[in-house]
Amino acid sequence: TRIMSRTKAREVRQHGVKGVYLGGDWLDIEECAEKFNIKHGSCPEGRDCGACPRSRSRTQAAKEDGSYDVLIIGAGCVGAAIARELSRYKLSVLMVEAGDDVSQGATKGNSGIVHAGFDDTPGTNRAKYCWAGNQMFPTLDHELHFGYQRNGSLVVATSPEEEEHLVKLKERGEANGVQGLRIVDREELFELEPYLNQRCTA
């Protein structure tokens, strides 16, 4: 006897696959041309299409000679944040993206960690800007509400040699301007995170 479930499996919809999310509503791919009033064959390759909203916005944002003050390559979280900041100024800005939507590359697949900069080599550009960028996140989250959480991080040691490495990491971080770094003993470590490996010492 074959038993069929009466509950229909919920269809999983992915933006850019068989449709798009537009203003919070799902739009089937077949309906896109009608929605945007784009006729088949009206966008020859390599030319701007007068019917395409994206083409219009691209030409309207350009200066009189067709150039731009700033070109941003990539519409991930960094590119989008740069474009947002530059929108406060009287600049002609063009942002280009290879994907069919924003945040489809590294932003989509990253681990969500906001690095503090304690592991960066002093004197490098990453060391120079990492902590400064870290400190911008609370303000950005207050304005954009993307769910930022300041959880802190633990780098653990399981031997005297690794404890020496913790000291070097702390010194490196302080050289980079990172604040709030400290080394905790084993007792406090397990109070903070009781399910760590028992071999952890600091």
C-alpha positions as CSV (number, residue, x, y, z in Angstrom):
1,T,0.0,0.0,0.0
2,R,1.4,3.4,-1.0
3,I,0.6,6.2,1.3
4,M,0.6,9.7,-0.2
5,S,1.0,12.7,2.0
6,R,-1.9,15.2,1.7
7,T,0.5,18.0,2.7
8,K,2.0,19.6,-0.4
9,A,5.7,20.3,-0.1
10,R,6.4,24.0,0.2
11,E,8.0,25.4,-2.9
12,V,11.4,26.9,-2.2
13,R,11.9,30.0,-4.2
14,Q,15.3,31.4,-5.0
15,H,15.7,34.9,-6.3
16,G,17.0,34.8,-9.9
17,V,15.9,31.2,-10.4
18,K,12.6,31.0,-12.3
19,G,11.6,34.3,-10.9
20,V,12.5,37.3,-8.7
21,Y,11.4,39.0,-5.5
22,L,10.2,42.5,-6.4
23,G,9.0,44.7,-3.5
24,G,8.6,41.6,-1.3
25,D,6.4,39.8,-3.8
26,W,7.3,36.9,-6.0
27,L,7.3,37.5,-9.7
28,D,7.6,34.6,-12.2
29,I,10.3,35.0,-14.8
30,E,7.7,35.0,-17.6
31,E,6.0,38.0,-16.0
32,C,9.2,40.1,-15.8
33,A,9.2,41.4,-19.3
34,E,5.6,42.6,-19.0
35,K,6.2,44.1,-15.6
36,F,9.2,46.1,-16.9
37,N,7.6,46.8,-20.3
38,I,10.5,45.2,-22.1
39,K,9.9,43.8,-25.6
40,H,11.7,40.8,-26.9
41,G,14.7,41.8,-29.0
42,S,14.7,45.4,-27.9
43,C,18.0,45.2,-26.1
44,P,20.7,44.5,-28.7
45,E,23.9,43.2,-27.2
46,G,26.4,46.0,-26.4
47,R,23.8,48.8,-26.7
48,D,21.6,50.6,-24.1
49,C,17.9,49.8,-24.3
50,G,15.6,52.7,-23.9
51,A,12.9,50.5,-22.4
52,C,15.1,49.1,-19.7
53,P,14.9,50.9,-16.3
54,R,18.5,49.8,-15.6
55,S,19.8,51.4,-18.8
56,R,17.9,54.6,-18.1
57,S,19.3,54.9,-14.5
58,R,22.8,54.2,-15.9
59,T,22.6,57.1,-18.4
60,Q,20.8,59.5,-16.0
61,A,23.6,59.0,-13.4
62,A,26.4,59.8,-15.8
63,K,27.8,63.3,-16.3
64,E,27.2,65.3,-19.5
65,D,30.2,63.7,-21.2
66,G,29.0,60.2,-20.3
67,S,31.7,59.7,-17.7
68,Y,31.5,59.1,-13.9
69,D,33.4,60.3,-10.9
70,V,33.5,56.9,-9.3
71,L,33.2,53.3,-10.6
72,I,32.4,50.7,-8.0
73,I,33.1,47.1,-9.1
74,G,30.9,44.6,-7.2
75,A,27.6,45.1,-5.4
76,G,28.3,43.0,-2.4
77,C,28.2,44.4,1.2
78,V,31.4,46.4,0.7
79,G,30.5,47.9,-2.7
80,A,26.9,48.7,-1.6
81,A,28.3,50.3,1.6
82,I,30.6,52.5,-0.5
83,A,27.8,53.5,-2.8
84,R,25.6,54.4,0.1
85,E,28.3,56.5,1.6
86,L,29.1,58.3,-1.7
87,S,25.4,59.1,-2.1
88,R,25.8,61.7,0.5
89,Y,28.0,63.7,-1.9
90,K,27.4,65.4,-5.2
91,L,29.1,62.7,-7.2
92,S,28.3,60.7,-10.3
93,V,28.7,57.0,-9.3
94,L,28.4,53.8,-11.3
95,M,28.3,50.4,-9.6
96,V,28.6,47.4,-11.8
97,E,27.8,43.8,-10.7
98,A,28.4,40.5,-12.6
99,G,25.5,38.7,-10.8
100,D,21.8,39.1,-11.4
101,D,21.4,40.7,-8.0
102,V,23.3,42.3,-5.2
103,S,25.2,40.2,-2.6
104,Q,25.4,37.1,-4.8
105,G,29.2,36.4,-4.4
106,A,31.4,36.5,-1.3
107,T,28.8,38.4,0.7
108,K,26.3,35.6,0.2
109,G,28.7,32.9,1.3
110,N,30.7,34.5,4.0
111,S,30.7,33.4,7.7
112,G,29.3,36.6,9.0
113,I,32.3,37.4,11.2
114,V,33.4,41.0,11.7
115,H,37.1,40.8,12.3
116,A,38.7,43.0,14.9
117,G,42.3,43.1,13.4
118,F,44.3,41.4,16.2
119,D,45.7,38.9,13.9
120,D,46.8,41.3,11.1
121,T,50.5,42.1,10.5
122,P,51.1,45.6,11.8
123,G,51.8,48.2,9.2
124,T,49.7,46.6,6.5
125,N,46.6,48.2,5.0
126,R,44.4,45.5,6.6
127,A,45.9,46.3,10.0
128,K,45.3,50.0,9.4
129,Y,41.6,49.7,8.5
130,C,40.3,46.6,10.1
131,W,39.7,48.0,13.6
132,A,38.4,51.3,12.2
133,G,35.9,49.4,10.0
134,N,34.9,47.1,13.0
135,Q,33.9,50.2,14.9
136,M,31.5,51.4,12.2
137,F,29.2,48.4,12.4
138,P,27.1,49.5,15.4
139,T,26.2,52.8,13.6
140,L,25.5,51.0,10.3
141,D,23.3,48.4,12.1
142,H,21.4,51.2,13.9
143,E,20.7,52.8,10.5
144,L,20.1,49.6,8.4
145,H,19.0,47.0,10.9
146,F,20.9,44.0,9.5
147,G,21.2,42.2,12.8
148,Y,24.7,43.0,14.0
149,Q,25.7,41.3,17.3
150,R,28.9,42.1,19.3
151,N,29.7,38.7,20.7
152,G,33.5,38.9,21.1
153,S,35.7,36.0,20.2
154,L,37.9,33.4,21.9
155,V,41.3,32.2,20.7
156,V,42.2,29.2,22.9
157,A,45.5,27.6,23.8
158,T,46.1,23.9,24.8
159,S,49.8,24.1,25.6
160,P,52.4,26.5,27.0
161,E,53.6,27.1,23.4
162,E,50.2,28.1,22.3
163,E,49.8,30.4,25.4
164,E,53.0,32.2,24.2
165,H,51.3,32.6,20.8
166,L,48.3,34.2,22.6
167,V,50.6,36.8,24.1
168,K,52.0,37.6,20.7
169,L,48.5,37.9,19.3
170,K,47.6,40.3,22.0
171,E,50.7,42.4,21.4
172,R,50.0,42.4,17.7
173,G,46.4,43.5,18.2
174,E,47.4,46.3,20.5
175,A,49.9,47.5,18.0
176,N,47.0,47.7,15.5
177,G,44.9,49.8,17.9
178,V,42.5,47.0,18.9
179,Q,40.9,47.6,22.2
180,G,39.6,45.3,24.9
181,L,42.1,42.4,24.3
182,R,43.0,40.3,27.3
183,I,44.2,36.8,28.2
184,V,41.9,34.8,30.5
185,D,43.0,31.9,32.8
186,R,41.5,28.4,32.5
187,E,38.9,29.0,35.2
188,E,37.4,32.1,33.5
189,L,37.7,30.5,30.1
190,F,35.4,27.6,31.1
191,E,33.0,30.0,32.8
192,L,32.7,31.8,29.4
193,E,32.5,28.6,27.4
194,P,31.9,25.5,29.5
195,Y,31.8,23.1,26.5
196,L,35.4,23.7,25.3
197,N,37.9,20.8,25.1
198,Q,39.2,20.1,28.6
199,R,42.8,20.4,27.2
200,C,42.3,24.2,26.9
201,T,44.4,26.1,29.3
202,A,43.9,29.8,28.4
